[in-house]
């Protein structure tokens, strides 16, 4: 075979690839073309803010009148209060608002949690009646059931790793709140937002 034929063959293949690439790019109507076509078709429809009769608004959204402009409220000067979702109670009375984790003063005669419950380690010194609201706050803030950390009907057992992690989280929450002082307050919900693992 002559070298000239090999050169012409390779040049022909390269030219064919280039021409094929150019032609296919000019004729292909991929996903972006379909999106553009759909956008062009919807261009004549009214927007959510136009007040059209067929508009779809989220539940509990106030009605929007045509041409109406609603200014945004001013930013608060003070630290924001907890979100409604952070403090709202469910139908069972549970709340994500975390009661104080601070122990009673030594002079207090109130019954302490370790006098009523077994295997209390990091919550020693709390009033006995505060333990259940704290546990319900953990449950709501993480979106889990009690059995996520505890063995059902054996609440004092330490068999689940989640219980050990919860103890570390209580210490972390106490430390954060001590450092923040009056600037604010950290709760489980601050990070977890209703999920066992905080969202990234």
C-alpha positions as CSV (number, residue, x, y, z in Angstrom):
1,X,0.0,0.0,0.0
2,X,1.3,3.4,-0.9
3,X,1.9,6.1,1.7
4,X,-0.2,8.5,-0.3
5,X,-3.3,6.3,0.0
6,X,-2.8,6.1,3.8
7,X,-2.5,9.9,4.0
8,X,-5.6,10.4,1.9
9,X,-7.5,7.8,4.0
10,X,-6.6,9.5,7.3
11,X,-7.4,13.0,5.9
12,X,-10.8,11.7,4.6
13,X,-11.6,10.2,8.0
14,X,-10.8,13.5,9.8
15,X,-12.8,15.6,7.3
16,X,-15.7,13.2,7.7
17,X,-15.6,13.5,11.5
18,X,-15.5,17.3,11.4
19,X,-18.3,17.6,8.8
20,X,-20.4,15.0,10.7
21,X,-19.9,16.9,14.0
22,X,-20.9,20.2,12.4
23,X,-24.0,18.8,10.7
24,X,-25.2,16.9,13.8
25,X,-24.8,19.9,16.1
26,X,-26.8,22.1,13.7
27,X,-29.6,19.6,13.3
28,X,-29.9,18.0,16.8
29,X,-32.7,19.3,19.0
30,X,-31.7,18.0,22.4
31,X,-33.2,18.7,25.8
32,X,-32.3,22.4,25.7
33,X,-34.3,22.7,22.5
34,X,-37.3,21.0,24.1
35,X,-37.1,23.2,27.1
36,X,-36.9,26.3,24.9
37,X,-39.9,25.1,22.9
38,X,-41.9,24.5,26.1
39,X,-40.9,28.0,27.4
40,X,-42.0,29.5,24.1
41,X,-45.4,27.7,24.4
42,X,-45.9,28.9,28.0
43,X,-44.9,32.5,27.2
44,X,-48.5,33.5,26.5
45,X,-49.8,32.2,29.8
46,X,-50.2,34.5,32.8
47,X,-47.6,34.5,35.6
48,X,-48.5,33.8,39.2
49,X,-48.3,37.5,39.9
50,X,-50.6,38.5,37.1
51,X,-53.8,37.6,39.1
52,X,-55.1,35.3,36.4
53,X,-58.0,33.0,37.3
54,X,-56.0,29.8,36.7
55,X,-53.1,30.7,39.0
56,X,-51.8,28.0,41.4
57,X,-50.7,29.4,44.8
58,X,-49.5,27.5,47.8
59,X,-52.0,26.6,50.5
60,X,-52.8,29.5,52.9
61,X,-51.3,32.0,50.5
62,X,-53.1,35.4,50.5
63,X,-54.8,36.3,47.3
64,X,-52.9,38.4,44.8
65,X,-54.7,41.2,43.0
66,X,-53.6,42.4,39.6
67,X,-51.1,45.2,39.8
68,X,-50.7,44.9,43.5
69,X,-47.2,45.3,45.0
70,X,-46.6,44.2,48.6
71,X,-43.4,45.6,50.1
72,X,-41.2,43.4,52.2
73,X,-41.2,44.1,56.0
74,X,-38.1,45.8,57.4
75,X,-35.3,43.7,58.8
76,X,-35.4,43.2,62.6
77,X,-32.9,45.2,64.7
78,X,-33.0,42.5,67.5
79,X,-32.0,38.8,67.1
80,X,-34.7,36.9,65.4
81,X,-37.1,34.9,67.5
82,X,-37.3,31.1,66.9
83,X,-39.2,30.2,63.7
84,X,-42.8,29.1,64.1
85,X,-41.8,25.6,63.1
86,X,-39.3,25.6,65.9
87,X,-41.7,26.3,68.6
88,X,-45.0,25.1,67.2
89,X,-46.7,22.4,69.2
90,X,-48.1,19.3,67.6
91,X,-51.5,17.8,68.5
92,X,-49.9,15.7,71.2
93,X,-48.4,18.7,73.0
94,X,-44.9,17.9,71.8
95,X,-42.7,20.8,70.8
96,X,-39.2,21.3,69.4
97,X,-38.6,24.1,71.9
98,X,-36.0,22.6,74.2
99,X,-36.6,23.3,77.9
100,X,-33.6,24.4,79.9
101,X,-30.9,21.8,80.5
102,X,-29.5,23.7,83.5
103,X,-29.6,21.8,86.8
104,X,-31.5,23.1,89.9
105,X,-29.4,25.1,92.4
106,X,-28.0,23.0,95.2
107,X,-30.3,24.6,97.7
108,X,-33.5,23.6,95.9
109,X,-35.7,21.0,97.6
110,X,-37.4,20.0,94.4
111,X,-37.3,16.4,93.4
112,X,-34.5,15.7,90.9
113,X,-34.7,13.4,87.9
114,X,-32.0,11.0,89.1
115,X,-34.2,10.4,92.2
116,X,-37.0,9.0,90.0
117,X,-35.1,7.5,86.9
118,X,-32.3,5.1,86.5
119,X,-29.0,5.7,84.6
120,X,-29.3,9.5,84.4
121,X,-25.8,10.7,83.5
122,X,-25.7,14.1,81.8
123,X,-29.1,15.4,83.0
124,X,-28.5,15.0,86.7
125,X,-29.8,17.8,88.8
126,X,-32.8,18.7,86.6
127,X,-36.3,18.8,88.1
128,X,-37.9,15.4,87.6
129,X,-40.9,16.8,85.8
130,X,-38.6,18.4,83.1
131,X,-37.2,15.1,81.7
132,X,-40.3,14.2,79.7
133,X,-40.6,17.6,77.9
134,X,-36.9,17.5,77.1
135,X,-37.2,14.0,75.6
136,X,-40.2,15.1,73.5
137,X,-38.2,18.1,72.3
138,X,-35.4,15.7,71.2
139,X,-38.0,13.5,69.5
140,X,-39.6,16.4,67.6
141,X,-36.4,18.2,66.7
142,X,-34.9,15.0,65.2
143,X,-38.2,13.7,63.7
144,X,-37.7,10.3,65.4
145,X,-39.5,8.0,67.8
146,X,-38.2,7.3,71.4
147,X,-36.9,4.0,70.2
148,X,-34.3,5.8,68.1
149,X,-32.2,6.1,71.2
150,X,-34.0,3.9,73.7
151,X,-35.0,0.2,73.9
152,X,-38.8,0.1,74.3
153,X,-39.8,-0.4,78.0
154,X,-36.1,-0.5,79.0
155,X,-35.4,3.2,78.9
156,X,-32.3,3.0,81.2
157,X,-30.3,0.6,79.0
158,X,-27.4,2.0,77.0
159,X,-27.4,-0.6,74.2
160,X,-28.0,1.9,71.3
161,X,-25.2,4.1,70.1
162,X,-27.6,6.9,69.4
163,X,-28.1,7.3,73.2
164,X,-24.4,7.9,73.7
165,X,-24.4,10.4,70.8
166,X,-27.4,12.2,72.4
167,X,-25.4,12.6,75.6
168,X,-22.5,14.2,73.7
169,X,-25.0,16.5,71.9
170,X,-26.5,17.6,75.2
171,X,-23.0,18.6,76.4
172,X,-22.4,20.4,73.1
173,X,-25.7,22.3,73.4
174,X,-24.9,23.4,77.0
175,X,-21.5,24.6,76.0
176,X,-22.8,26.5,73.0
177,X,-25.5,28.2,75.1
178,X,-23.0,29.1,77.8
179,X,-20.7,30.8,75.2
180,X,-23.6,32.6,73.5
181,X,-24.9,34.0,76.8
182,X,-27.7,36.4,76.2
183,X,-27.0,36.6,72.4
184,X,-29.2,33.7,71.6
185,X,-30.0,30.1,72.4
186,X,-29.1,26.9,70.5
187,X,-31.5,23.9,70.5
188,X,-31.4,20.5,68.8
189,X,-33.8,21.9,66.1
190,X,-31.2,24.7,65.3
191,X,-29.2,22.1,63.4
192,X,-31.3,19.0,62.9
193,X,-34.5,20.7,61.5
194,X,-36.6,17.6,62.0
195,X,-34.0,15.1,60.7
196,X,-31.9,12.5,62.5
197,X,-28.8,13.8,60.7
198,X,-28.5,17.6,60.3
199,X,-29.0,18.6,56.7
200,X,-25.8,19.7,54.8
